[in-house]
Amino acid sequence: MKDSNIIKEKSFNFSIRIVNLYKYLTIQKKEFVLSNQVLRSGTSIGANICESTQSVSTADFLSKLSISLKEACETEYWIKLLYRTEYIDKSQHDSVIFDCQELIKMLTSIIKKTKENLINNNSDNF
């Protein structure tokens, strides 16, 4: 099995962007509460995706990816809030929200397909 995959790469690169956003918010904007929230949820996406690659069952795999999806949705919320409270400008918002929404779409697709495969494989056993 290949060690690298697209969602792991994209989520890792997204984590880097989030860390850099956190540094910008704390150093330039002197914002410490919202920046900490986006740092935690934004970096958790990739961490859980990474954990999912070592899952011991399909249920464990789905659980880790579901946590990643929840964290991605939470991150989207914090990004929108940072924009609406004028801590980040439109161009910063648009750029990072696009990447976040791309991860949400990918995670949703993987979770949906895995559940469909699980159902199909279980129905084949009857």
N, C-alpha and C positions, 0 to 999 in steps of 0.2 A: 504494500500500500504506500502511496505517495505521502511523504511527511507534510507537504505543503498543499494547501487548497485555497481557493479564492476567498471564501468567507473568513478563514483565519487571517489571511493577508490583509483583507479590507478592514477587518475589525481591529487588527494590530495597528494599521496605519491610522484608523480613526482614533484609537487610544492616544497615539502620538499627538494628533491634532487637539484632542481634549486636554492633554497635559499642557500643551503650548497655550491653549485658551485659558487654562487655569493660571498659568504664569502671567499672562497678559492681564487678566482680571485682578490678580492680587498685587502685581507690581505697578501697573499703569493706572488701574481704576480704584485700587485700594478696596476692593470688594472681596469679602472673605466667606460669607455665608452661602450665597448662591453658587459661587465658584467651587466651593467644597462639594456641594451637592452634585453639580455637573461632573466634577472629577470622579466622584465615587461611582455614579451610575454609568458614565461614559466609558470608564476603563473596565467596569465589570462585564460589559458586553463581551469583549474579547476573551476575558479570563474564563467565562463560562463556556464560550465556544471551544476554547482550548481544552477545558475539562471534558467537554462532550466527546472529544476524540478518544478519550480513554474510558468511556462508559462501559459498564459491565453487562448492560442489557439495553434493549430498545427503549424500555421505560425510563431507564437512567439517562439515555441519550436525549429523549424527548423532554425530560425534566430539565436538564441543563440548557437545552436550546430554548425552552419556554421561559426560563429565568432570563436568558439573554434577551429575548424578545421584550419581556417586561422592563428590563433595564434600558433597552433602546427606546421604548415608549416614554419612560420616565426622562431620559436624556433629551428627547424631543421637547418635552414639556419645559425643562429648564432652559433650553436654548431659546424657545419662544419667549419665555419670561425674561431672560436676559435682554432680548431684543426690545420687547415692549417696555422695559424699564430703562432703556437707553444705555445699557452697559456695553452692548455690541451694536454696530451699525448694520444696515441692511445687507451690505455686501458680505460681511462676516457671517451674519445669520444665514443668508441664502446658501453660501458655500458649505457651511457645516451641517445645516439642516438637510441639504441634498444628500450628503453622505450618510447621515443618520437614517433618513427615510429609505435609502437604498438597502441598508442593513436590515431594516424592518421588513421590507419586501422579500429579501432573500431568506430571512429566518422564517417568515410566514410560509413561504413556499416549501422550504425544507421540512418544516413541521407538518404541513398539510400532506405532502407526498409520503413522508414516513408513516403517518397515521393511515393513509390509504393503503400503503404496502402492507402494513400490519394487519389491517382488516382483510385484505385480499389473501394474504398468506394464511390467516386463520380460517377463512372460508374454504380454502383448498383442502384443509384437513378433514372436512366432513364428507 
